[in-house]
Amino acid sequence: MQTVEVLDKVKVSNNFRYDINALRAVAILGVLLFHYNVPFFAGGFSGVDVFFVISGYLMSRIIINSIDKSTFSFIDFYSKRIKRIVPALLIVILTITIICFFFYFPEDYKLNEKYGTASLIFLSNILYWKSSGYFDPASNTNIFLHTWSLSVEWQFYMLYPIALLILSKLFKKKPQYWTFFILSTISIIVLSFLYTQHKATASFYLLPSRSWEMMFGGIAFFAEEKFQGFNTNVMLQYWGILLYFFAFTY
């Protein structure tokens, strides 16, 4: 019963979600284990997908609650995203730039700086898609490769508030709003899977075919309200965690 109480009381006075922070940590761990070729973690790369869903949930929660209270501000929203992301990213890029200066050949260093610049302006996913040809450098030699997902997230952040504001104007009733949102997400999922069959690399890197994962986080936000107070809530959490680890080891 103590475990149940802990799972049900994840919100603290400052509204910090320790459960979500733990999911982020596990997602990162899965990616690391995958890249280090640890046995039984062949699916660890799915930690990136989990991260996208978490981001979609949090952004949906922030934006929709603000819209409902008529307090949403683009300036406030984007400034908070910049403060949260850019300083850490800038430190990483500067640190790598300085270190690589002493170890890379000039041509490799120049290419590395190109990748770093693309990462800083959140266009690295597009650059890596364009640079995935047969004669291009292998992706595993790109020290900034991981920033593609951050670029996808930022591009989503730029468009998502606009889309939600438009939906809030079009659909005044929540059931209609949710239905349209869910059907749109399902449509993007189907189109993304079909697109992957023909353009796998573009589908991997680009926002249109990745957006459904973050939108799925929006569905999780809508569903949260429906399951609050139900005994099945804790059981769903356990099933979620079980599926979480199954995806990593598959």
LUMMAR-28629 format. One record per residue (C-alpha): residue in one letter; residue number from 0; z, y, x. Coordinates in Angstrom, 1 decimal, decimal comma, always signed. Example, Ala and Ser with C-alpha at 12.3 -4.5 7.8 and 13.67 -1.06 7.14 Angstrom:
BEGIN
[atom A 0 [+7,8 -4,5 +12,3]];
[atom S 1 [+7,1 -1,1 +13,7]];
This chain:
BEGIN
[atom M 0 [+0,0 +0,0 +0,0]];
[atom Q 1 [+0,7 +2,4 +2,9]];
[atom T 2 [-3,0 +1,9 +4,0]];
[atom V 3 [-4,2 +2,8 +0,5]];
[atom E 4 [-2,0 +6,0 +0,5]];
[atom V 5 [-3,4 +7,0 +3,9]];
[atom L 6 [-7,0 +6,5 +2,7]];
[atom D 7 [-6,3 +8,5 -0,4]];
[atom K 8 [-4,6 +11,4 +1,3]];
[atom V 9 [-7,2 +12,3 +3,9]];
[atom K 10 [-7,1 +16,0 +3,1]];
[atom V 11 [-4,4 +18,1 +4,8]];
[atom S 12 [-3,3 +21,7 +4,2]];
[atom N 13 [-6,0 +23,2 +6,3]];
[atom N 14 [-8,7 +21,2 +4,5]];
[atom F 15 [-9,7 +19,3 +7,6]];
[atom R 16 [-11,2 +15,9 +6,9]];
[atom Y 17 [-9,8 +13,4 +9,4]];
[atom D 18 [-11,7 +10,6 +7,7]];
[atom I 19 [-15,0 +12,3 +8,3]];
[atom N 20 [-14,1 +13,1 +11,8]];
[atom A 21 [-13,3 +9,4 +12,4]];
[atom L 22 [-16,7 +8,4 +10,9]];
[atom R 23 [-18,4 +10,9 +13,3]];
[atom A 24 [-16,5 +9,3 +16,2]];
[atom V 25 [-17,6 +5,8 +15,2]];
[atom A 26 [-21,2 +6,9 +14,8]];
[atom I 27 [-21,2 +8,4 +18,3]];
[atom L 28 [-19,6 +5,2 +19,7]];
[atom G 29 [-22,3 +3,1 +18,1]];
[atom V 30 [-25,1 +5,2 +19,7]];
[atom L 31 [-23,4 +5,0 +23,1]];
[atom L 32 [-23,0 +1,2 +22,9]];
[atom F 33 [-26,6 +0,9 +21,9]];
[atom H 34 [-27,9 +3,0 +24,8]];
[atom Y 35 [-25,7 +1,0 +27,3]];
[atom N 36 [-27,2 -2,2 +25,9]];
[atom V 37 [-23,8 -3,6 +24,9]];
[atom P 38 [-24,2 -7,1 +23,3]];
[atom F 39 [-24,0 -7,3 +19,5]];
[atom F 40 [-24,6 -3,5 +19,1]];
[atom A 41 [-28,4 -3,6 +18,8]];
[atom G 42 [-28,2 -1,5 +15,7]];
[atom G 43 [-25,9 +1,2 +17,2]];
[atom F 44 [-28,8 +3,7 +17,0]];
[atom S 45 [-28,0 +3,9 +13,2]];
[atom G 46 [-25,1 +6,1 +14,2]];
[atom V 47 [-27,6 +8,9 +14,2]];
[atom D 48 [-28,5 +8,2 +10,6]];
[atom V 49 [-24,8 +8,1 +9,7]];
[atom F 50 [-24,4 +11,4 +11,3]];
[atom F 51 [-27,2 +12,9 +9,2]];
[atom V 52 [-25,6 +11,6 +6,0]];
[atom I 53 [-22,2 +13,1 +7,0]];
[atom S 54 [-23,9 +16,5 +7,8]];
[atom G 55 [-25,7 +16,4 +4,4]];
[atom Y 56 [-22,4 +15,7 +2,7]];
[atom L 57 [-20,6 +18,5 +4,4]];
[atom M 58 [-23,4 +21,1 +3,9]];
[atom S 59 [-23,7 +20,1 +0,3]];
[atom R 60 [-20,0 +20,6 -0,2]];
[atom I 61 [-20,0 +24,0 +1,5]];
[atom I 62 [-23,1 +25,4 -0,1]];
[atom I 63 [-22,7 +24,0 -3,7]];
[atom N 64 [-19,1 +25,0 -3,9]];
[atom S 65 [-19,9 +28,5 -2,7]];
[atom I 66 [-22,8 +28,8 -5,2]];
[atom D 67 [-20,6 +27,6 -8,1]];
[atom K 68 [-18,0 +30,3 -7,2]];
[atom S 69 [-20,8 +32,9 -6,7]];
[atom T 70 [-19,5 +33,5 -3,1]];
[atom F 71 [-22,4 +32,1 -1,1]];
[atom S 72 [-23,7 +34,2 +1,7]];
[atom F 73 [-26,7 +33,4 +4,0]];
[atom I 74 [-25,2 +35,5 +6,7]];
[atom D 75 [-21,8 +33,8 +6,5]];
[atom F 76 [-23,4 +30,3 +6,3]];
[atom Y 77 [-25,8 +30,7 +9,3]];
[atom S 78 [-23,2 +32,6 +11,4]];
[atom K 79 [-20,8 +29,8 +11,1]];
[atom R 80 [-23,4 +27,2 +12,0]];
[atom I 81 [-24,4 +29,3 +15,0]];
[atom K 82 [-20,7 +29,6 +16,2]];
[atom R 83 [-20,2 +25,9 +15,7]];
[atom I 84 [-23,4 +24,6 +17,5]];
[atom V 85 [-24,8 +27,2 +19,9]];
[atom P 86 [-21,9 +27,8 +22,4]];
[atom A 87 [-21,5 +24,0 +23,1]];
[atom L 88 [-25,2 +23,5 +23,3]];
[atom L 89 [-25,7 +26,4 +25,6]];
[atom I 90 [-23,0 +25,1 +28,0]];
[atom V 91 [-24,6 +21,7 +28,1]];
[atom I 92 [-28,1 +23,2 +28,8]];
[atom L 93 [-26,8 +25,5 +31,5]];
[atom T 94 [-24,7 +22,8 +33,2]];
[atom I 95 [-27,7 +20,4 +33,2]];
[atom T 96 [-30,0 +23,1 +34,5]];
[atom I 97 [-27,7 +23,9 +37,4]];
[atom I 98 [-27,1 +20,3 +38,4]];
[atom C 99 [-30,8 +19,2 +38,1]];
[atom F 100 [-31,8 +22,1 +40,4]];
[atom F 101 [-30,4 +20,1 +43,3]];
[atom F 102 [-31,7 +16,7 +42,4]];
[atom Y 103 [-35,1 +17,1 +40,6]];
[atom F 104 [-38,5 +17,6 +42,1]];
[atom P 105 [-40,1 +21,0 +41,2]];
[atom E 106 [-42,5 +19,5 +38,6]];
[atom D 107 [-39,8 +17,4 +37,0]];
[atom Y 108 [-37,4 +20,4 +37,0]];
[atom K 109 [-40,0 +22,6 +35,3]];
[atom L 110 [-40,5 +19,9 +32,6]];
[atom N 111 [-36,8 +19,6 +32,2]];
[atom E 112 [-36,5 +23,4 +31,6]];
[atom K 113 [-39,2 +23,1 +29,0]];
[atom Y 114 [-37,1 +20,5 +27,2]];
[atom G 115 [-34,0 +22,6 +27,5]];
[atom T 116 [-35,6 +25,6 +26,1]];
[atom A 117 [-37,0 +23,6 +23,1]];
[atom S 118 [-33,5 +22,3 +22,5]];
[atom L 119 [-32,0 +25,8 +22,5]];
[atom I 120 [-34,4 +27,1 +19,9]];
[atom F 121 [-34,1 +23,9 +17,9]];
[atom L 122 [-37,7 +22,7 +18,2]];
[atom S 123 [-37,1 +19,8 +20,6]];
[atom N 124 [-37,9 +17,2 +18,0]];
[atom I 125 [-41,4 +18,7 +17,5]];
[atom L 126 [-42,0 +18,9 +21,2]];
[atom Y 127 [-40,9 +15,3 +21,8]];
[atom W 128 [-43,2 +14,2 +19,0]];
[atom K 129 [-46,1 +16,1 +20,6]];
[atom S 130 [-45,2 +14,6 +24,0]];
[atom S 131 [-45,1 +11,0 +23,0]];
[atom G 132 [-48,6 +10,1 +24,1]];
[atom Y 133 [-49,6 +7,3 +26,4]];
[atom F 134 [-49,8 +9,5 +29,5]];
[atom D 135 [-46,7 +11,6 +28,8]];
[atom P 136 [-43,4 +10,9 +30,7]];
[atom A 137 [-41,3 +8,1 +29,4]];
[atom S 138 [-38,7 +9,4 +26,9]];
[atom N 139 [-35,9 +7,6 +28,6]];
[atom T 140 [-36,3 +10,0 +31,6]];
[atom N 141 [-35,7 +13,0 +29,4]];
[atom I 142 [-32,1 +14,1 +29,8]];
[atom F 143 [-32,3 +16,3 +26,7]];
[atom L 144 [-33,8 +13,6 +24,5]];
[atom H 145 [-30,6 +13,4 +22,3]];
[atom T 146 [-31,1 +17,0 +21,1]];
[atom W 147 [-34,0 +16,0 +18,8]];
[atom S 148 [-31,4 +15,1 +16,1]];
[atom L 149 [-29,7 +18,5 +16,5]];
[atom S 150 [-33,0 +20,2 +16,0]];
[atom V 151 [-33,7 +18,2 +12,8]];
[atom E 152 [-30,2 +19,2 +11,5]];
[atom W 153 [-30,8 +22,9 +12,3]];
[atom Q 154 [-34,1 +22,9 +10,5]];
[atom F 155 [-32,5 +21,3 +7,5]];
[atom Y 156 [-29,7 +23,9 +7,6]];
[atom M 157 [-32,4 +26,6 +7,5]];
[atom L 158 [-34,0 +25,3 +4,3]];
[atom Y 159 [-31,3 +23,5 +2,4]];
[atom P 160 [-29,4 +26,5 +1,1]];
[atom I 161 [-32,6 +28,0 -0,2]];
[atom A 162 [-33,5 +24,8 -2,0]];
[atom L 163 [-30,0 +24,5 -3,5]];
[atom L 164 [-30,0 +28,1 -4,7]];
[atom I 165 [-33,4 +27,6 -6,4]];
[atom L 166 [-32,1 +24,5 -8,1]];
[atom S 167 [-29,0 +26,3 -9,3]];
[atom K 168 [-31,2 +28,9 -11,0]];
[atom L 169 [-33,6 +26,3 -12,5]];
[atom F 170 [-30,9 +23,9 -13,8]];
[atom K 171 [-27,8 +25,4 -15,3]];
[atom K 172 [-26,3 +22,1 -16,5]];
[atom K 173 [-24,9 +19,7 -13,8]];
[atom P 174 [-26,4 +16,5 -15,2]];
[atom Q 175 [-29,9 +17,9 -15,0]];
[atom Y 176 [-29,2 +19,3 -11,6]];
[atom W 177 [-28,0 +16,0 -10,2]];
[atom T 178 [-30,7 +14,0 -11,9]];
[atom F 179 [-33,4 +16,2 -10,3]];
[atom F 180 [-31,7 +16,1 -6,9]];
[atom I 181 [-31,3 +12,3 -6,9]];
[atom L 182 [-34,9 +11,7 -8,1]];
[atom S 183 [-36,2 +14,1 -5,4]];
[atom T 184 [-34,2 +12,2 -2,8]];
[atom I 185 [-35,5 +8,8 -3,9]];
[atom S 186 [-39,1 +10,2 -3,9]];
[atom I 187 [-38,7 +11,4 -0,3]];
[atom I 188 [-37,3 +8,0 +0,7]];
[atom V 189 [-40,3 +6,2 -0,7]];
[atom L 190 [-42,8 +8,7 +0,9]];
[atom S 191 [-40,9 +8,5 +4,3]];
[atom F 192 [-41,1 +4,7 +4,3]];
[atom L 193 [-44,8 +4,8 +3,6]];
[atom Y 194 [-45,4 +7,5 +6,2]];
[atom T 195 [-43,5 +5,4 +8,8]];
[atom Q 196 [-46,1 +2,6 +8,4]];
[atom H 197 [-48,8 +5,0 +9,6]];
[atom K 198 [-47,1 +7,6 +11,8]];
[atom A 199 [-44,0 +6,0 +13,1]];
[atom T 200 [-43,3 +8,5 +15,9]];
[atom A 201 [-43,8 +11,5 +13,7]];
[atom S 202 [-41,6 +9,9 +11,0]];
[atom F 203 [-38,9 +9,3 +13,6]];
[atom Y 204 [-38,8 +12,9 +14,9]];
[atom L 205 [-39,7 +15,2 +12,1]];
[atom L 206 [-37,6 +16,8 +9,3]];
[atom P 207 [-39,7 +15,8 +6,2]];
[atom S 208 [-39,2 +12,1 +6,8]];
[atom R 209 [-35,5 +12,6 +7,9]];
[atom S 210 [-34,4 +15,0 +5,2]];
[atom W 211 [-33,6 +12,2 +2,7]];
[atom E 212 [-30,7 +11,0 +4,9]];
[atom M 213 [-29,0 +14,4 +4,7]];
[atom M 214 [-29,9 +14,7 +1,0]];
[atom F 215 [-28,2 +11,3 +0,6]];
[atom G 216 [-25,1 +13,0 +1,8]];
[atom G 217 [-25,6 +15,4 -1,1]];
[atom I 218 [-25,6 +12,4 -3,5]];
[atom A 219 [-22,4 +11,3 -1,9]];
[atom F 220 [-20,9 +14,7 -2,6]];
[atom F 221 [-22,0 +14,4 -6,3]];
[atom A 222 [-20,6 +10,9 -6,5]];
[atom E 223 [-17,3 +11,8 -5,0]];
[atom E 224 [-16,3 +13,7 -8,2]];
[atom K 225 [-17,1 +10,7 -10,3]];
[atom F 226 [-14,9 +8,3 -8,4]];
[atom Q 227 [-11,8 +10,5 -7,9]];
[atom G 228 [-8,7 +8,9 -9,3]];
[atom F 229 [-10,3 +5,4 -9,8]];
[atom N 230 [-8,7 +2,3 -8,3]];
[atom T 231 [-12,2 +1,3 -7,1]];
[atom N 232 [-12,2 +4,3 -4,7]];
[atom V 233 [-10,3 +2,5 -2,0]];
[atom M 234 [-12,4 -0,6 -2,4]];
[atom L 235 [-15,6 +1,4 -2,0]];
[atom Q 236 [-14,1 +2,8 +1,2]];
[atom Y 237 [-13,5 -0,6 +2,6]];
[atom W 238 [-17,0 -1,8 +1,6]];
[atom G 239 [-18,5 +1,3 +3,2]];
[atom I 240 [-16,7 +0,7 +6,5]];
[atom L 241 [-17,8 -2,9 +6,5]];
[atom L 242 [-21,4 -2,0 +5,9]];
[atom Y 243 [-21,0 +0,7 +8,6]];
[atom F 244 [-20,1 -1,9 +11,3]];
[atom F 245 [-22,7 -4,4 +10,0]];
[atom A 246 [-25,5 -1,9 +10,6]];
[atom F 247 [-24,3 -1,4 +14,2]];
[atom T 248 [-24,3 -5,1 +15,0]];
[atom Y 249 [-27,4 -6,1 +13,1]];
